[in-house]
C-alpha cells in the first residue's frame, strides 16, 4: 500500500497559495486516476484508489501545515504503512519554480510541515519536492502564503498534469523514472521538419 501525502493549509483562503502546492498535486493525481471522493479521516481528507496496480491512499492533513505529522502518523500507523511507502508532496523554496526532485530521508530544511512529519514517522519517507522559487531571505513567509500569480500557471498547470499522469511510477517505487517521465512531458514539442517535395 502507498500513502501519498499532500502538504498544505485547509480553508478556501489558502487554496491557491504557493504553500499549498502539495494539496494541488495530490488533487490532480486523485482526479486523473479516478480516486474515490475525499472523506474525513485521521484529522485529514482521505481518498482511496489504485496507482499502477497498487492500492493507494491520498491524504491531505487538515491540521494546518505545522501539525501535518499528526494526520500522517495516524494514517501510517493505522494501515501499518512503512516510511518507504509514504511519499510527501510539498513546496520547496530551494528549487527553481517548476522543477521537481525526489528524495528519500534527510533533513526538513526549516519546512514546518516536514518537521512535523519527521516527528511522527521518522525521516526515512520519500519526498516529492515541488520548486516554487526563492524570493530572498527576508520575504519567505509572505511569499509562500501568497497565491500563485496568473503568469505562474503557465508552468504550474502543465507540471501538475504531468505529475498526475506519471504518478504510477511513484507506486512502483521508481522515483528516478517518475522524474524522467515528468521532465519528458514538459519538454516543448520539437518543430516538425517540412516535408521535402
C-alpha positions as CSV (number, residue, x, y, z in Angstrom):
1,X,0.0,0.0,0.0
2,X,1.2,3.5,-0.8
3,X,0.4,6.7,1.1
4,X,0.6,9.9,-0.8
5,X,0.5,13.0,1.4
6,X,0.0,16.5,0.1
7,X,1.0,19.3,2.4
8,X,-0.9,22.5,2.7
9,X,-3.3,24.6,4.8
10,X,-7.0,23.9,5.0
11,X,-9.6,26.5,4.0
12,X,-10.6,28.4,0.8
13,X,-8.4,31.3,1.7
14,X,-5.3,29.1,1.3
15,X,-6.4,27.1,-1.7
16,X,-4.3,28.8,-4.3
17,X,-1.2,29.7,-2.2
18,X,2.3,28.5,-3.0
19,X,2.5,26.7,0.3
20,X,-0.5,24.6,-0.8
21,X,1.1,23.1,-4.0
22,X,1.2,19.7,-2.3
23,X,-2.6,19.8,-2.0
24,X,-2.9,20.8,-5.6
25,X,-0.6,18.0,-6.7
26,X,-2.5,15.2,-4.9
27,X,-5.8,16.6,-6.0
28,X,-4.6,16.4,-9.6
29,X,-3.5,12.8,-9.0
30,X,-6.8,11.8,-7.4
31,X,-8.7,13.3,-10.4
32,X,-6.5,11.8,-13.1
33,X,-6.8,8.3,-11.6
34,X,-10.5,8.4,-10.6
35,X,-9.9,8.0,-6.8
36,X,-13.0,7.8,-4.6
37,X,-14.2,11.1,-3.2
38,X,-12.3,12.5,-0.2
39,X,-13.7,11.9,3.2
40,X,-12.8,13.0,6.7
41,X,-10.4,10.6,8.4
42,X,-7.2,10.8,10.5
43,X,-7.5,14.6,11.0
44,X,-7.4,15.0,7.3
45,X,-9.2,14.4,4.0
46,X,-8.5,10.8,2.7
47,X,-9.2,9.3,-0.7
48,X,-8.6,5.7,-1.9
49,X,-7.7,4.5,-5.3
50,X,-5.2,2.4,-7.3
51,X,-2.0,3.5,-9.0
52,X,-0.1,1.0,-11.2
53,X,-1.9,-1.9,-9.6
54,X,-1.1,-0.7,-6.1
55,X,-3.7,0.3,-3.5
56,X,-3.0,3.9,-2.8
57,X,-4.3,6.4,-0.2
58,X,-4.1,10.1,-0.7
59,X,-4.1,12.2,2.5
60,X,-4.5,16.0,2.9
61,X,-3.9,16.8,6.6
62,X,-6.4,19.4,7.8
63,X,-4.4,20.3,10.9
64,X,-2.6,23.2,9.3
65,X,0.9,22.8,7.9
66,X,2.8,22.9,11.2
67,X,0.9,19.9,12.6
68,X,0.8,17.8,9.4
69,X,2.5,14.9,11.1
70,X,-0.5,14.3,13.4
71,X,-2.6,13.2,10.4
72,X,0.3,11.4,8.7
73,X,1.2,9.5,11.8
74,X,-2.4,8.4,12.5
75,X,-2.9,7.1,8.9
76,X,0.5,5.4,8.6
77,X,0.2,3.6,12.0
78,X,-3.4,2.5,11.4
79,X,-2.6,1.0,8.0
80,X,0.9,-0.2,9.1
81,X,2.5,1.6,6.2
82,X,6.3,1.8,6.5
83,X,8.0,5.2,5.8
84,X,9.4,3.9,2.5
85,X,5.8,3.6,1.2
86,X,5.0,7.2,2.2
87,X,5.5,10.0,-0.3
88,X,5.1,13.5,0.9
89,X,4.5,16.2,-1.8
90,X,5.5,19.7,-0.7
91,X,6.6,23.1,-1.8
92,X,10.3,23.7,-2.0
93,X,11.9,27.2,-1.8
94,X,15.3,25.9,-2.7
95,X,14.3,24.7,-6.2
96,X,13.6,26.9,-9.1
97,X,9.9,27.3,-9.9
98,X,8.6,24.4,-11.9
99,X,11.4,22.0,-11.0
100,X,10.8,18.8,-9.1
101,X,13.2,16.5,-7.2
102,X,12.6,13.2,-5.4
103,X,14.5,12.5,-2.2
104,X,14.4,9.8,0.5
105,X,15.2,10.8,4.0
106,X,17.3,13.8,5.0
107,X,16.5,16.9,7.0
108,X,13.5,19.2,6.9
109,X,15.4,22.4,5.9
110,X,13.2,24.5,8.0
111,X,10.0,23.3,6.4
112,X,7.5,23.1,9.3
113,X,5.3,20.5,7.6
114,X,8.2,18.2,7.1
115,X,9.5,18.8,10.6
116,X,6.1,17.6,11.9
117,X,6.1,14.5,9.7
118,X,9.6,13.7,10.8
119,X,8.4,13.8,14.4
120,X,5.5,11.5,13.6
121,X,7.1,8.7,11.5
122,X,10.8,9.5,11.4
123,X,12.8,11.0,8.5
124,X,13.0,8.0,6.2
125,X,10.0,8.7,4.0
126,X,10.1,9.8,0.3
127,X,9.7,13.4,-0.6
128,X,8.5,14.9,-3.8
129,X,9.9,18.5,-3.7
130,X,8.0,20.9,-5.9
131,X,10.0,24.0,-6.7
132,X,8.3,27.4,-6.1
133,X,11.4,29.5,-6.3
134,X,13.0,31.7,-3.6
135,X,12.1,35.3,-3.1
136,X,15.0,36.2,-0.9
137,X,15.7,35.6,2.8
138,X,13.5,38.4,4.3
139,X,10.4,37.7,2.2
140,X,9.9,33.9,2.6
141,X,6.8,34.0,4.9
142,X,4.7,36.4,2.8
143,X,5.9,34.7,-0.4
144,X,4.8,31.1,0.5
145,X,1.4,32.4,1.7
146,X,0.7,34.4,-1.5
147,X,-1.4,33.0,-4.3
148,X,0.3,31.8,-7.4
149,X,0.3,34.7,-9.9
150,X,-1.6,34.3,-13.1
151,X,1.5,34.1,-15.2
152,X,2.9,31.3,-13.0
153,X,0.1,29.0,-14.1
154,X,2.0,28.7,-17.4
155,X,4.4,26.3,-15.7
156,X,2.3,25.2,-12.8
157,X,-0.7,23.7,-14.6
158,X,1.4,21.6,-17.1
159,X,3.6,20.4,-14.1
160,X,0.5,19.3,-12.1
161,X,-0.9,17.5,-15.1
162,X,2.4,15.7,-15.8
163,X,2.9,14.6,-12.2
164,X,-0.6,13.3,-12.1
165,X,-0.3,11.3,-15.4
166,X,3.0,9.7,-14.3
167,X,2.1,9.0,-10.7
168,X,2.2,5.3,-11.3
169,X,6.0,5.4,-11.2
170,X,5.7,6.5,-7.5
171,X,3.6,3.4,-6.7
172,X,6.3,1.2,-8.4
173,X,9.0,2.9,-6.3
174,X,10.7,4.2,-9.4
175,X,11.4,7.7,-8.3
176,X,14.0,8.3,-11.0
177,X,11.6,7.1,-13.6
178,X,9.0,9.4,-12.3
179,X,11.2,12.4,-12.6
180,X,12.4,11.4,-16.1
181,X,8.8,10.9,-17.4
182,X,7.6,14.2,-15.9
183,X,10.6,16.0,-17.5
184,X,9.9,14.5,-20.9
185,X,6.2,15.5,-20.7
186,X,7.2,19.1,-20.0
187,X,9.7,19.4,-22.9
188,X,8.4,21.7,-25.7
189,X,7.5,19.8,-28.8
190,X,10.2,19.5,-31.4
191,X,9.5,21.5,-34.5
192,X,8.5,19.3,-37.4
193,X,10.7,19.3,-40.4
194,X,9.0,20.4,-43.6
195,X,8.4,17.5,-46.0
196,X,10.7,17.5,-48.9
197,X,8.9,17.9,-52.2
